[in-house]
Amino acid sequence: MLQVLLAEDHTIVRNGIRMLLETDKSIHIVAEAENGLEVLEYFARGLKTDIVLADINMPGLDGISLLREMKTASPDTKIVMLSMHDNEKYVAQAFLEGASGYLLKNVNADELIFALKHVSGGGKYLCAELTMTQLDKSLKNSQNVLLHPTSDIEFSLREIEVLGLIAEGLTNNEMSERLFISKRTIEGHRQNLIDKTGARNTASLIRFAVVNGIIQ
């Protein structure tokens, strides 16, 4: 039985989510909370749960702050964020702070349940809508390279993806969380990009990419 603590400050929304989860008999709602402080109080009483499904915007203690506190309160508990925000910065921050999943509130019951079970098994999950947004962005970047090649240097799709994230100013750790690959792999891609382009630093690497139409 998968134990879930549901944290959502809007009663109607919380009741709706509970009803969706209760359609799966393998999921049990062990407790409900209206904010992050109530979640911490639950664990302070020595109680346990497998997953905390929490709204990212809650009064008193929001979801991001809860992620930080849970590293001490119950480091083994998985946390999945529910949000209205599809902004990349919110998503990146949530995963960097330790979230195991990020779902928009418009997900259907099947995806919600699948995400919780996937996270329970040790995986990380980004909802389909946000995944497709990221895919479309990557495809547009790749298409730009294919249609407007101005350099004879060949880059893999992953290298182009990493290059785009470097241009956005993400650190190796942030790129690792965004792409779900190790920091060492990110460092390898970064070094390959520098070797291929002959760039002396990140600034010259980005300039090369812009000048040659690899990124916009």
C-alpha positions as CSV (number, residue, x, y, z in Angstrom):
1,M,0.0,0.0,0.0
2,L,1.4,3.4,-1.1
3,Q,1.1,5.9,1.8
4,V,0.5,9.5,0.8
5,L,0.2,12.7,2.8
6,L,-1.7,15.3,0.9
7,A,-0.9,19.0,1.5
8,E,-3.1,21.6,-0.2
9,D,-4.5,24.8,1.3
10,H,-7.7,24.9,-0.8
11,T,-10.2,22.5,0.6
12,I,-12.1,21.9,-2.6
13,V,-9.0,21.2,-4.5
14,R,-7.7,18.9,-1.8
15,N,-11.0,17.0,-1.7
16,G,-10.9,16.6,-5.4
17,I,-7.3,15.2,-5.4
18,R,-8.2,12.9,-2.6
19,M,-11.1,11.5,-4.6
20,L,-8.9,10.9,-7.6
21,L,-6.3,9.1,-5.5
22,E,-8.9,7.0,-3.8
23,T,-10.0,5.5,-7.1
24,D,-6.8,3.4,-6.8
25,K,-7.0,0.8,-4.0
26,S,-3.3,0.6,-3.7
27,I,-3.0,4.2,-2.5
28,H,-3.9,5.3,1.0
29,I,-4.2,8.9,2.2
30,V,-2.6,8.8,5.6
31,A,-3.2,12.5,6.4
32,E,-4.1,15.9,5.0
33,A,-2.5,19.3,5.6
34,E,-3.3,22.8,4.7
35,N,0.3,24.0,4.7
36,G,3.9,23.0,5.1
37,L,3.9,23.6,8.8
38,E,1.2,21.0,9.3
39,V,3.3,18.6,7.3
40,L,6.3,19.1,9.5
41,E,4.1,18.7,12.6
42,Y,3.0,15.3,11.3
43,F,6.6,14.1,11.1
44,A,7.5,15.7,14.4
45,R,4.9,13.3,16.0
46,G,7.0,10.4,14.7
47,L,4.5,9.5,11.9
48,K,5.6,8.3,8.5
49,T,4.5,8.3,4.9
50,D,6.0,7.2,1.6
51,I,5.2,10.4,-0.4
52,V,4.1,13.9,0.4
53,L,2.0,15.4,-2.4
54,A,2.2,19.1,-1.8
55,D,1.0,22.3,-3.4
56,I,4.0,24.6,-4.3
57,N,2.1,27.7,-3.1
58,M,0.8,27.3,0.5
59,P,0.5,29.8,3.4
60,G,2.8,29.6,6.4
61,L,5.4,27.4,4.7
62,D,5.3,26.9,1.0
63,G,6.3,23.9,-1.1
64,I,9.9,25.0,-1.8
65,S,10.5,25.8,1.8
66,L,9.0,22.5,2.8
67,L,11.4,20.7,0.5
68,R,14.3,22.3,2.4
69,E,12.9,21.4,5.8
70,M,12.1,17.8,4.8
71,K,15.8,17.1,4.3
72,T,16.1,17.2,8.1
73,A,12.6,16.2,9.1
74,S,12.3,13.1,7.0
75,P,15.0,12.8,4.3
76,D,13.7,9.4,3.0
77,T,10.2,10.7,2.2
78,K,9.6,11.4,-1.5
79,I,8.0,14.8,-2.3
80,V,6.0,15.5,-5.4
81,M,5.1,19.1,-6.1
82,L,1.7,20.2,-7.4
83,S,1.6,23.6,-9.2
84,M,-0.2,26.0,-11.4
85,H,3.2,27.3,-12.7
86,D,4.7,25.9,-15.8
87,N,7.7,28.3,-15.6
88,E,11.0,26.5,-16.0
89,K,12.5,28.3,-13.1
90,Y,9.9,26.9,-10.7
91,V,10.4,23.4,-12.1
92,A,14.2,23.6,-11.9
93,Q,14.1,25.1,-8.3
94,A,11.8,22.3,-7.1
95,F,14.0,19.5,-8.4
96,L,17.2,21.3,-7.2
97,E,15.7,21.5,-3.7
98,G,15.0,17.7,-3.7
99,A,11.6,17.2,-5.3
100,S,11.0,13.8,-6.9
101,G,8.2,15.0,-9.1
102,Y,6.5,18.1,-10.5
103,L,2.9,18.0,-11.7
104,L,0.7,20.7,-13.1
105,K,-2.7,20.7,-11.4
106,N,-4.5,20.0,-14.6
107,V,-3.1,16.4,-14.8
108,N,-5.6,13.7,-15.1
109,A,-6.1,10.9,-12.5
110,D,-4.2,8.3,-14.5
111,E,-1.1,10.5,-14.8
112,L,-1.3,11.6,-11.2
113,I,-1.4,8.0,-9.9
114,F,1.3,6.8,-12.4
115,A,3.6,9.7,-11.2
116,L,3.2,8.7,-7.5
117,K,3.9,5.1,-8.2
118,H,6.9,5.9,-10.4
119,V,8.3,8.2,-7.7
120,S,7.7,5.5,-5.1
121,G,9.8,3.2,-7.1
122,G,12.8,5.6,-7.0
123,G,12.3,7.5,-10.2
124,K,11.7,11.2,-10.9
125,Y,8.7,12.5,-12.8
126,L,7.9,15.6,-14.8
127,C,4.3,15.8,-16.0
128,A,3.6,15.1,-19.7
129,E,2.6,18.7,-20.6
130,L,5.9,20.1,-19.3
131,T,7.9,17.3,-20.9
132,M,6.3,18.1,-24.3
133,T,7.1,21.8,-23.8
134,Q,10.8,20.8,-23.2
135,L,10.7,18.5,-26.2
136,D,9.3,21.1,-28.5
137,K,12.0,23.5,-27.4
138,S,14.7,21.0,-28.0
139,L,13.3,20.1,-31.5
140,K,13.1,23.8,-32.5
141,N,16.8,24.2,-31.5
142,S,17.7,21.1,-33.4
143,Q,15.7,22.1,-36.4
144,N,17.5,25.5,-36.4
145,V,20.8,23.7,-36.6
146,L,19.7,21.4,-39.4
147,L,18.2,24.1,-41.5
148,H,20.9,26.7,-40.9
149,P,24.2,25.0,-40.5
150,T,27.0,27.5,-40.7
151,S,29.7,25.3,-39.1
152,D,31.2,22.1,-40.2
153,I,31.4,20.9,-36.6
154,E,29.0,18.1,-35.8
155,F,27.2,18.2,-32.5
156,S,25.0,15.5,-30.9
157,L,21.5,16.4,-29.9
158,R,22.4,16.1,-26.2
159,E,25.4,18.5,-26.8
160,I,23.0,21.0,-28.4
161,E,20.6,20.6,-25.5
162,V,23.5,21.2,-23.0
163,L,24.7,24.2,-25.0
164,G,21.2,25.7,-24.8
165,L,21.1,25.3,-21.0
166,I,24.6,26.8,-20.7
167,A,23.4,29.8,-22.6
168,E,20.5,30.1,-20.1
169,G,23.0,30.3,-17.4
170,L,22.4,27.0,-15.7
171,T,25.1,25.4,-13.6
172,N,26.3,21.8,-14.0
173,N,24.2,20.8,-11.1
174,E,21.1,22.5,-12.4
175,M,21.6,20.9,-15.9
176,S,22.0,17.5,-14.2
177,E,18.7,17.9,-12.5
178,R,17.0,19.3,-15.6
179,L,18.2,16.5,-17.9
180,F,18.2,13.7,-15.3
181,I,21.8,12.8,-16.0
182,S,24.8,12.8,-13.7
183,K,26.9,15.9,-13.1
184,R,29.9,14.1,-14.5
185,T,28.1,13.4,-17.8
186,I,27.3,17.2,-18.0
187,E,30.9,18.0,-17.4
188,G,31.9,15.6,-20.2
189,H,29.5,17.3,-22.7
190,R,30.7,20.7,-21.7
191,Q,34.3,19.7,-22.2
192,N,33.4,18.1,-25.6
193,L,31.8,21.4,-26.7
194,I,34.9,23.4,-25.7
195,D,37.2,20.9,-27.5
196,K,35.1,20.9,-30.7
197,T,34.7,24.7,-30.9
198,G,38.1,25.7,-29.5
199,A,36.3,28.0,-27.1
200,R,38.5,29.4,-24.3
201,N,35.6,29.9,-21.9
202,T,31.8,29.8,-21.5
203,A,31.3,33.2,-23.0
204,S,33.2,32.4,-26.1
205,L,31.4,29.1,-26.4
206,I,28.0,30.8,-26.2
207,R,29.2,33.4,-28.8
208,F,30.2,30.6,-31.1
209,A,26.8,29.0,-30.8
210,V,24.9,32.2,-31.5
211,V,27.1,33.2,-34.4
212,N,26.7,29.8,-36.0
213,G,23.0,29.5,-35.5
214,I,23.2,26.6,-33.0
215,I,21.2,28.6,-30.4
216,Q,19.1,31.7,-30.7
